[in-house]
Amino acid sequence: MASEPSFMSLTPKLLRPHIPDFLNRRMSDLMEITEAISENDMPKIKFIAHKIRGNGATYGLPILSELAGEMEKATETLDVVHLKEITKRMFDVIKECELELVSEKVKL
């Protein structure tokens, strides 16, 4: 079974120096989403999810864009349980990327 390509290999070389900032911003976005879920602020969640969906694939994270798209749909159905699940999955994706980034730096 072939392994999934690393997000670093999917990120355009020009954007690679910006990956740490990108990941930090997405982590902040996810913390805002977590707060918005607790406040049942669907418009805010949808706005942030739309932003993440728009730039995830650009940085080599199409999975983040897909999850953000799911999140946008979940705001329309007011599915808080699913929103929490998606948020956790997005946190996991960011953490995996941070580990990969650290691994890449160690190789250099």
C-alpha positions as CSV (number, residue, x, y, z in Angstrom):
1,M,0.0,0.0,0.0
2,A,1.5,3.3,-1.0
3,S,1.8,6.0,1.7
4,E,0.1,9.4,1.4
5,P,2.4,12.1,0.1
6,S,3.6,14.5,2.8
7,F,2.1,17.9,3.0
8,M,5.6,19.4,2.6
9,S,5.9,17.6,-0.8
10,L,2.5,19.1,-1.8
11,T,3.3,22.6,-0.7
12,P,4.8,24.9,-3.5
13,K,8.4,25.7,-2.7
14,L,7.7,29.4,-2.7
15,L,5.3,29.0,0.2
16,R,7.3,26.6,2.3
17,P,9.0,29.3,4.4
18,H,5.5,30.5,5.3
19,I,4.2,27.2,6.6
20,P,4.9,27.8,10.3
21,D,2.9,31.0,10.2
22,F,0.2,29.3,8.2
23,L,-0.1,26.5,10.8
24,N,-0.1,28.9,13.7
25,R,-2.9,30.9,12.0
26,R,-4.9,27.8,11.4
27,M,-4.5,26.7,15.0
28,S,-5.8,30.1,16.1
29,D,-8.7,29.7,13.7
30,L,-9.5,26.3,15.3
31,M,-9.4,27.8,18.8
32,E,-11.8,30.5,17.6
33,I,-14.1,27.8,16.1
34,T,-14.0,25.9,19.3
35,E,-15.2,29.0,21.2
36,A,-17.8,29.8,18.5
37,I,-19.2,26.2,18.8
38,S,-19.6,26.7,22.5
39,E,-21.5,30.0,21.8
40,N,-23.5,28.3,18.9
41,D,-22.2,31.1,16.6
42,M,-22.8,29.4,13.3
43,P,-22.1,32.4,11.1
44,K,-18.6,32.9,12.7
45,I,-17.8,29.2,12.3
46,K,-18.9,29.3,8.6
47,F,-16.8,32.4,8.0
48,I,-13.7,30.9,9.5
49,A,-14.3,27.5,7.8
50,H,-14.7,29.2,4.4
51,K,-11.3,31.0,4.9
52,I,-9.6,27.7,5.8
53,R,-11.2,25.9,2.8
54,G,-9.9,28.6,0.5
55,N,-6.3,28.4,1.5
56,G,-5.8,24.8,2.7
57,A,-5.0,23.3,-0.7
58,T,-2.8,26.2,-1.6
59,Y,-0.5,25.2,1.2
60,G,-0.5,21.5,0.4
61,L,-3.4,20.5,2.7
62,P,-6.3,19.5,0.6
63,I,-7.6,17.5,3.5
64,L,-7.9,20.7,5.5
65,S,-9.9,22.3,2.7
66,E,-12.2,19.2,2.5
67,L,-12.8,19.2,6.3
68,A,-13.5,23.0,6.2
69,G,-16.1,22.4,3.5
70,E,-17.7,19.7,5.6
71,M,-17.7,22.2,8.5
72,E,-19.5,24.8,6.4
73,K,-22.2,22.3,5.6
74,A,-22.5,21.3,9.2
75,T,-23.2,24.9,10.2
76,E,-26.2,24.9,7.8
77,T,-27.7,21.8,9.6
78,L,-26.7,23.1,13.1
79,D,-25.0,19.8,13.7
80,V,-22.8,20.7,16.7
81,V,-21.7,17.1,17.4
82,H,-20.4,16.9,13.8
83,L,-18.7,20.3,14.1
84,K,-16.9,19.1,17.2
85,E,-15.7,16.0,15.4
86,I,-14.5,17.9,12.4
87,T,-12.7,20.4,14.6
88,K,-10.9,17.6,16.4
89,R,-9.9,16.1,13.0
90,M,-8.6,19.5,11.9
91,F,-6.6,19.9,15.1
92,D,-5.1,16.5,14.4
93,V,-4.2,17.4,10.8
94,I,-2.4,20.6,12.0
95,K,-0.5,18.7,14.7
96,E,0.6,16.1,12.2
97,C,1.8,18.8,9.9
98,E,3.7,20.5,12.8
99,L,5.4,17.1,13.6
100,E,6.3,16.8,9.9
101,L,7.7,20.3,9.9
102,V,9.9,19.6,12.9
103,S,11.1,16.4,11.2
104,E,12.0,18.3,8.0
105,K,14.0,20.8,10.0
106,V,15.9,18.0,11.7
107,K,16.8,16.5,8.3
108,L,18.2,19.8,7.2
